[in-house]
């Protein structure tokens, strides 16, 4: 989602006199996600339903949803599915419904809650981030400069350029490099060819890198 932590969008959708008020926010933890949900519940206390869904973590492994009194499976799961189809993580969506007196039926509710979240995602826009793995390559002092120069010009088989993240000097030169996490195997192959098998890379960290806004 193209928003800073805590930011996002608020949108409103009206279907057969029912009002669906959606708040979508970028969050960094389950506590932050639940705080957004509870804030809506306390602020819009006169509404009948505050349905929600959130996804957290680099791989989206934490995923929760709530129908909050709507018929089972008609609100929370459709909202969660909309977020997952958008490829989002570290995000929470809350849809507050003011009943307009006309029943929408199960199918109508599923469409309404799905459309409400989709509208909110459109309002914020999407931004792609890529999970990079940081690796350390240990070399002796005498060859550190030459190897660093070679690494700075190294392009992996997928066309991804290797990024030298820094050099630490202690007992040896420890060169830190960053590659997309799905390209670590390519780096191993490249290092083997570069050094006749004498160099290896040890993963030491992971970091999200902003790739840029996703075109509509």
Rosetta silent file (secondary structure, phi, psi, omega in degrees, C-alpha in Angstrom):
SEQUENCE: XXXXXXXXXXXXXXXXXXXXXXXXXXXXXXXXXXXXXXXXXXXXXXXXXXXXXXXXXXXXXXXXXXXXXXXXXXXXXXXXXXXXXXXXXXXXXXXXXXXXXXXXXXXXXXXXXXXXXXXXXXXXXXXXXXXXXXXXXXXXXXXXXXXXXXXXXXXXXXXXXXXXXXXXXXXXXXXXXXXXXXXXXXXXXXXXXXXXXXXXXXXXXXXXXXXXXXXX
SCORE:     score description
SCORE:     0.000 S_00000001
   1 L     0.000  137.056 -175.641    0.000    0.000    0.000 S_00000001
   2 L   -86.318   73.634 -179.467    1.312    3.400   -0.973 S_00000001
   3 L  -156.632  151.698  175.614    1.114    5.001    2.474 S_00000001
   4 L   -73.301  159.178  175.924    3.325    5.677    5.467 S_00000001
   5 L   -52.458  130.259 -178.468    2.796    3.612    8.636 S_00000001
   6 L    89.529  -12.459 -178.856   -0.462    4.734   10.233 S_00000001
   7 L  -102.322  170.201  179.851   -1.694    6.398    7.043 S_00000001
   8 E   170.294 -135.449 -177.981   -4.134    5.221    4.403 S_00000001
   9 E  -147.495  155.744  172.645   -7.547    6.219    3.092 S_00000001
  10 E  -123.246  127.014 -179.540  -11.186    6.530    4.154 S_00000001
  11 E  -134.812  160.693  179.334  -13.894    5.882    1.576 S_00000001
  12 E  -129.867  137.082  178.772  -17.677    5.466    1.576 S_00000001
  13 E  -128.248  131.863  178.089  -19.830    3.175   -0.542 S_00000001
  14 E  -114.784  126.974 -179.928  -23.645    3.219   -0.552 S_00000001
  15 E  -133.552  114.595  177.738  -25.609    0.175   -1.682 S_00000001
  16 L    49.639   47.781  175.680  -29.413    0.083   -1.419 S_00000001
  17 L    75.552   -8.014  171.673  -29.364    2.672    1.353 S_00000001
  18 E   -82.288  135.523  178.680  -26.775    0.800    3.432 S_00000001
  19 E  -103.570  131.508  178.246  -23.622    2.844    3.976 S_00000001
  20 E  -116.291  109.147 -178.699  -20.250    1.100    4.037 S_00000001
  21 E  -102.434  116.110 -175.196  -17.494    3.275    5.516 S_00000001
  22 E  -108.112  132.011  171.106  -14.063    1.795    4.914 S_00000001
  23 E  -118.611  126.262  176.381  -10.856    2.734    6.653 S_00000001
  24 E  -121.842  132.934 -176.508   -7.620    1.174    5.378 S_00000001
  25 E  -138.829  146.136  171.574   -4.336    1.742    7.153 S_00000001
  26 E   -83.385  130.367 -178.114   -0.762    0.568    6.902 S_00000001
  27 L  -133.096  163.569 -176.843    0.281   -1.027   10.206 S_00000001
  28 L  -116.586   -4.097 -178.189    3.376   -2.716   11.607 S_00000001
  29 L  -157.234  166.098  177.397    1.948   -5.028   14.268 S_00000001
  30 H   -65.506  -35.422  177.430   -1.188   -6.805   15.421 S_00000001
  31 H   -60.691  -42.963  179.096   -1.532   -4.278   18.238 S_00000001
  32 H   -65.773  -39.970  179.527   -1.579   -1.420   15.720 S_00000001
  33 H   -62.416  -45.630 -178.142   -4.134   -3.254   13.561 S_00000001
  34 H   -69.411  -29.399  176.797   -6.449   -3.880   16.511 S_00000001
  35 H   -65.793  -38.621  177.223   -6.075   -0.272   17.640 S_00000001
  36 H   -63.542  -43.092  179.899   -7.397    0.913   14.250 S_00000001
  37 H   -62.959  -46.432 -177.728  -10.361   -1.450   14.578 S_00000001
  38 H   -68.347  -31.625  177.611  -11.171   -0.349   18.123 S_00000001
  39 H   -64.465  -40.907  178.329  -10.857    3.333   17.201 S_00000001
  40 H   -66.466  -40.623 -179.569  -13.529    2.891   14.536 S_00000001
  41 H   -62.367  -40.452 -178.440  -15.721    0.957   16.937 S_00000001
  42 H   -78.039  -34.572 -178.804  -15.530    3.698   19.573 S_00000001
  43 H   -74.954  -44.639 -179.387  -15.847    6.640   17.154 S_00000001
  44 L  -103.252   56.044 -171.108  -18.707    5.209   15.083 S_00000001
  45 L   -67.637  -17.882 -177.475  -20.375    3.594   18.073 S_00000001
  46 L   -86.908   -2.051  178.857  -23.898    3.885   16.617 S_00000001
  47 L   -82.267  154.734 -176.501  -23.157    1.542   13.688 S_00000001
  48 L   -83.207  -30.048 -174.224  -24.285   -2.076   13.804 S_00000001
  49 E  -138.282  138.688  172.649  -21.187   -3.696   12.314 S_00000001
  50 E  -129.276   81.453 -175.934  -17.447   -3.001   12.229 S_00000001
  51 E   -81.310  149.532 -172.002  -16.099   -5.830   10.079 S_00000001
  52 E  -148.874  161.082  173.687  -12.355   -6.140    9.703 S_00000001
  53 E  -156.240  141.638  173.914   -9.415   -7.931    8.147 S_00000001
  54 E  -146.241  153.669  179.704   -5.682   -7.546    8.491 S_00000001
  55 E  -132.262  135.207 -178.089   -2.525   -9.162    7.124 S_00000001
  56 E  -136.482  153.856  173.013    0.926   -8.912    8.694 S_00000001
  57 L    97.895  153.809 -178.571    4.454  -10.122    8.065 S_00000001
  58 L   -55.824  -35.147 -179.828    6.772  -10.437    5.066 S_00000001
  59 L  -104.783   10.108  178.711    5.001  -13.573    3.901 S_00000001
  60 L    65.988   25.708 -173.547    1.547  -12.548    5.106 S_00000001
  61 L   -70.786  -23.741  176.130    1.468  -15.429    7.549 S_00000001
  62 E   -95.822  112.347 -178.242   -0.604  -13.514   10.110 S_00000001
  63 E  -138.319  125.563 -178.342   -4.100  -13.038    8.679 S_00000001
  64 E  -134.018  151.698  176.510   -7.230  -12.334   10.697 S_00000001
  65 E  -150.845  157.863  179.967  -10.796  -11.370    9.862 S_00000001
  66 E  -144.156  132.992  175.216  -14.083  -10.697   11.645 S_00000001
  67 L   -83.133  -17.833  177.205  -17.701  -10.643   10.434 S_00000001
  68 L    44.392   51.559  174.774  -18.690   -8.678   13.576 S_00000001
  69 L    95.855  -15.220  173.011  -22.292   -9.853   13.569 S_00000001
  70 L   -71.563  159.320  176.953  -22.835  -10.155    9.823 S_00000001
  71 L   -52.685  139.593 -173.942  -23.780  -13.656    8.591 S_00000001
  72 L   -52.531  130.432  175.296  -20.743  -15.936    8.778 S_00000001
  73 L    82.889    3.796 -176.864  -18.422  -15.644    5.787 S_00000001
  74 L   -99.087   -7.744 -174.141  -20.108  -12.607    4.233 S_00000001
  75 L  -132.393  -66.853 -173.763  -17.781   -9.834    5.429 S_00000001
  76 H   -60.370  -48.952 -178.760  -14.437  -10.640    7.057 S_00000001
  77 H   -64.763  -45.030  175.170  -13.303  -13.367    4.675 S_00000001
  78 H   -58.752  -37.799  177.465  -14.277  -11.408    1.518 S_00000001
  79 H   -64.827  -45.773  179.518  -12.376   -8.412    2.900 S_00000001
  80 H   -61.839  -41.962  179.629   -9.334  -10.547    3.676 S_00000001
  81 H   -62.013  -39.534  178.709   -9.482  -12.138    0.225 S_00000001
  82 H   -62.605  -41.870  178.113   -9.553   -8.699   -1.409 S_00000001
  83 H   -64.855  -42.261 -179.258   -6.404   -7.681    0.488 S_00000001
  84 H   -65.987  -40.757  178.178   -4.660  -10.946   -0.418 S_00000001
  85 H   -64.053  -29.265  176.764   -5.564  -10.620   -4.098 S_00000001
  86 L   -78.439   -5.236  179.915   -4.038   -7.161   -4.014 S_00000001
  87 L    72.884   24.227 -175.624   -0.796   -8.658   -2.722 S_00000001
  88 L   -89.031  151.318  167.927   -0.907   -6.485    0.404 S_00000001
  89 L  -146.609  167.468 -173.924    0.649   -7.102    3.786 S_00000001
  90 L    54.583   51.716 -175.339    1.094   -4.983    6.932 S_00000001
  91 E  -145.798  147.319  173.305   -2.377   -3.588    6.334 S_00000001
  92 E  -130.662  141.349  175.244   -5.726   -3.438    8.128 S_00000001
  93 E  -126.838  133.474  175.714   -9.151   -2.685    6.669 S_00000001
  94 E  -124.016  127.025  176.826  -12.254   -1.889    8.708 S_00000001
  95 E  -115.717  114.868  178.506  -15.663   -1.592    7.070 S_00000001
  96 E   -95.707  127.624 -178.126  -18.345    0.019    9.211 S_00000001
  97 E  -112.836  128.175  168.943  -21.889   -0.640    8.010 S_00000001
  98 E  -103.369  113.047 -175.084  -24.916    1.497    8.677 S_00000001
  99 L   -66.586  132.157 -176.451  -27.940   -0.627    7.765 S_00000001
 100 L   -99.683    6.363  177.090  -30.293    1.119    5.355 S_00000001
 101 L    95.485   -7.526  179.092  -33.368   -1.017    5.935 S_00000001
 102 L  -116.691  120.469  179.986  -33.006   -3.200    2.831 S_00000001
 103 L   -70.481  137.703 -176.839  -31.515   -6.662    3.241 S_00000001
 104 L   -96.807  -15.195 -176.154  -28.761   -7.413    0.721 S_00000001
 105 H    78.039  163.472 -176.733  -28.637  -11.186    1.111 S_00000001
 106 H   -59.744  -46.912 -179.621  -25.473  -13.229    1.559 S_00000001
 107 H   -63.926  -39.178  178.926  -24.258  -12.713   -1.995 S_00000001
 108 H   -65.889  -37.285  177.863  -24.957   -9.009   -1.858 S_00000001
 109 H   -66.676  -43.168  178.923  -23.019   -8.643    1.385 S_00000001
 110 H   -57.815  -47.073  179.826  -20.012  -10.505   -0.014 S_00000001
 111 H   -63.949  -40.934 -177.017  -19.948   -8.209   -3.051 S_00000001
 112 H   -65.055  -46.701 -178.654  -20.455   -5.104   -0.940 S_00000001
 113 H   -70.061  -34.391  175.372  -17.636   -5.827    1.508 S_00000001
 114 H   -64.655  -47.197 -178.997  -15.318   -6.904   -1.305 S_00000001
 115 H   -65.149  -35.065 -179.605  -16.066   -3.747   -3.287 S_00000001
 116 H   -62.701  -43.254  179.116  -15.636   -1.566   -0.199 S_00000001
 117 H   -70.964  -40.972  179.090  -12.091   -2.831    0.370 S_00000001
 118 H   -60.269  -40.143  178.513  -11.232   -2.705   -3.343 S_00000001
 119 H   -63.415  -39.901  179.294  -12.372    0.928   -3.445 S_00000001
 120 H   -67.181  -39.368  177.747  -10.159    1.755   -0.469 S_00000001
 121 H   -63.861  -39.617  177.206   -7.143    0.074   -2.080 S_00000001
 122 H   -62.606  -35.901 -177.501   -7.737    2.094   -5.241 S_00000001
 123 H   -69.430  -34.210 -179.685   -7.858    5.269   -3.168 S_00000001
 124 H   -85.322  -30.766 -171.782   -4.483    4.643   -1.530 S_00000001
 125 L    80.255  166.606 -177.428   -2.710    3.143   -4.521 S_00000001
 126 L  -118.990  145.675  178.416   -0.181    0.356   -4.293 S_00000001
 127 E  -130.905  129.341 -177.582    3.560    0.449   -3.789 S_00000001
 128 E   -85.914  131.846  170.903    5.811   -2.537   -4.406 S_00000001
 129 E  -122.047  149.245 -176.329    8.398   -3.477   -1.829 S_00000001
 130 E  -122.707  135.212  178.241   10.898   -6.278   -2.245 S_00000001
 131 E   -81.714  117.703  177.467   12.393   -8.444    0.463 S_00000001
 132 E  -103.502  145.055  171.715   16.179   -8.368    0.180 S_00000001
 133 E   -99.986  132.186  175.618   18.588  -10.697    1.909 S_00000001
 134 E   -96.427  127.700 -178.289   21.772   -9.135    3.299 S_00000001
 135 E  -124.617  153.868  179.905   24.778  -11.431    3.035 S_00000001
 136 E  -114.449  131.573  177.251   28.363  -11.186    4.245 S_00000001
 137 E  -115.903  118.864 -177.445   31.363  -12.172    2.139 S_00000001
 138 E   -95.043  127.014  179.882   34.631  -12.543    4.073 S_00000001
 139 E  -137.260  161.286  178.437   37.861  -11.818    2.211 S_00000001
 140 L   -78.810  160.940 -174.695   41.448  -11.102    3.151 S_00000001
 141 H   -59.412  -39.066 -173.223   42.734   -7.537    3.265 S_00000001
 142 H   -63.365  -35.047 -176.088   44.987   -7.871    0.223 S_00000001
 143 H  -103.552    0.473 -174.050   42.193   -8.788   -2.170 S_00000001
 144 H   -58.163  -46.185 -177.407   39.331   -6.845   -0.573 S_00000001
 145 H   -61.457  -46.378 -178.643   39.532   -3.834   -2.891 S_00000001
 146 H   -65.283  -41.129 -179.018   39.600   -5.837   -6.096 S_00000001
 147 H   -68.698  -38.942  177.579   36.774   -8.132   -4.990 S_00000001
 148 H   -61.007  -42.510  178.004   34.634   -5.215   -3.878 S_00000001
 149 H   -60.548  -41.931  179.110   35.062   -3.603   -7.310 S_00000001
 150 H   -65.158  -39.645 -179.791   34.027   -6.853   -9.003 S_00000001
 151 H   -66.369  -36.948 -179.204   30.981   -7.183   -6.768 S_00000001
 152 H   -65.753  -23.241  178.653   29.856   -3.639   -7.483 S_00000001
 153 L  -102.356    7.954 -174.132   29.701   -4.472  -11.173 S_00000001
 154 L   -81.380  130.406  175.025   28.132   -7.896  -10.762 S_00000001
 155 E  -118.428  126.771 -178.173   24.799   -8.590  -12.461 S_00000001
 156 L   -74.218  169.154 -176.453   23.022  -11.848  -11.624 S_00000001
 157 L   -60.045  -30.391  179.777   21.555  -14.185  -14.234 S_00000001
 158 L   -76.070   -5.269 -177.631   18.067  -12.745  -13.671 S_00000001
 159 L    94.230    0.492  179.762   19.392   -9.301  -14.604 S_00000001
 160 L   -80.607  129.181  178.130   19.386   -8.028  -11.016 S_00000001
 161 E   -80.194  135.580  175.940   22.375   -5.897  -10.106 S_00000001
 162 L   -70.987  139.970  178.210   24.148   -6.798   -6.886 S_00000001
 163 E  -111.414  121.929  174.486   24.180   -3.988   -4.295 S_00000001
 164 E   -82.357  118.551 -172.440   27.229   -3.592   -2.054 S_00000001
 165 E   -91.792   -8.924 -179.811   25.780   -2.555    1.308 S_00000001
 166 E   145.185  168.642  179.273   29.072   -1.716    3.018 S_00000001
 167 E  -131.046  129.883  175.465   32.397   -3.091    4.227 S_00000001
 168 E  -110.727  137.388 -177.312   33.369   -3.817    7.833 S_00000001
 169 E  -112.510  121.055  174.331   37.028   -4.193    8.776 S_00000001
 170 L  -143.803 -113.864  176.282   38.097   -6.414   11.669 S_00000001
 171 L   -69.611  -27.374  175.956   40.109   -9.618   11.435 S_00000001
 172 L  -142.371 -178.208  172.141   39.252   -9.621    7.707 S_00000001
 173 E   -89.746  125.885  179.909   37.235   -7.523    5.311 S_00000001
 174 E  -111.449  102.519 -176.925   33.553   -8.339    5.643 S_00000001
 175 E   -90.651  123.140  178.583   31.720   -7.154    2.537 S_00000001
 176 E   -98.464  132.088  179.266   27.948   -6.896    2.923 S_00000001
 177 E  -127.949  156.248  179.403   25.809   -7.273   -0.185 S_00000001
 178 E  -123.494  131.900  175.757   22.053   -7.121   -0.785 S_00000001
 179 E  -138.787  153.283  172.435   20.104   -9.250   -3.252 S_00000001
 180 E   -54.186  140.150 -173.285   16.406  -10.080   -3.660 S_00000001
 181 H   -60.005  -27.310  179.116   15.713  -13.023   -1.377 S_00000001
 182 H   -83.940    4.908 -179.571   14.663  -15.220   -4.295 S_00000001
 183 H  -115.542   11.217 -178.593   18.045  -14.604   -5.989 S_00000001
 184 H   -60.579  -38.933  178.190   20.379  -15.863   -3.250 S_00000001
 185 H   -61.484  -36.435  177.481   21.055  -19.042   -5.242 S_00000001
 186 H   -64.954  -37.043  178.582   22.112  -16.929   -8.230 S_00000001
 187 H   -65.057  -42.467  178.639   24.598  -15.093   -6.028 S_00000001
 188 H   -58.274  -43.219  179.244   26.144  -18.378   -4.872 S_00000001
 189 H   -64.234  -43.557 -178.530   26.596  -19.419   -8.499 S_00000001
 190 H   -64.320  -41.219 -179.860   28.079  -16.040   -9.444 S_00000001
 191 H   -65.940  -38.353  178.786   30.558  -16.102   -6.542 S_00000001
 192 H   -61.671  -41.879  178.783   31.688  -19.605   -7.431 S_00000001
 193 H   -71.048  -31.825 -177.526   32.447  -18.476  -10.976 S_00000001
 194 H   -72.636  -31.231 -170.315   34.088  -15.280   -9.798 S_00000001
 195 H  -126.400   14.367 -177.462   36.491  -16.925   -7.365 S_00000001
 196 L    56.490   35.768  175.315   36.883  -20.528   -8.521 S_00000001
 197 L    85.415    4.521 -176.529   34.853  -21.589   -5.511 S_00000001
 198 L   -87.449  -16.520 -179.409   36.866  -19.761   -2.844 S_00000001
 199 L  -105.592  144.585  174.684   34.202  -17.175   -1.939 S_00000001
 200 L  -142.701  159.676 -178.288   30.910  -17.795   -0.205 S_00000001
 201 L  -119.029  135.152 -179.238   28.149  -15.591    1.188 S_00000001
 202 E  -112.589  122.092  178.054   26.524  -15.979    4.601 S_00000001
 203 E   -63.611  133.953 -179.816   23.027  -14.531    5.169 S_00000001
 204 E  -126.562  -15.015 -176.592   23.032  -12.080    8.095 S_00000001
 205 E  -167.609  170.175  171.348   19.827  -10.057    7.778 S_00000001
 206 E  -133.533  151.877 -177.146   16.730   -9.249    5.713 S_00000001
 207 E  -154.607  137.285  174.510   15.353   -5.851    4.716 S_00000001
 208 E   -78.854  136.796  178.223   12.434   -4.495    2.754 S_00000001
 209 E  -122.208  132.085  179.659   13.395   -2.235   -0.141 S_00000001
 210 E   -72.320  121.046  178.141   11.017    0.214   -1.820 S_00000001
 211 E   -91.483  -37.941  178.031   10.749   -0.659   -5.510 S_00000001
 212 E   142.098  171.259 -178.941    8.228    2.017   -6.472 S_00000001
 213 E   -69.281  139.591  179.177    4.573    2.784   -7.050 S_00000001
 214 L   -87.570  129.412 -179.945    2.606    0.156   -8.954 S_00000001
 215 L   -69.267  146.946  179.303    0.860    1.477  -12.044 S_00000001
 216 L   -68.673    0.000    0.000   -2.895    1.095  -12.196 S_00000001
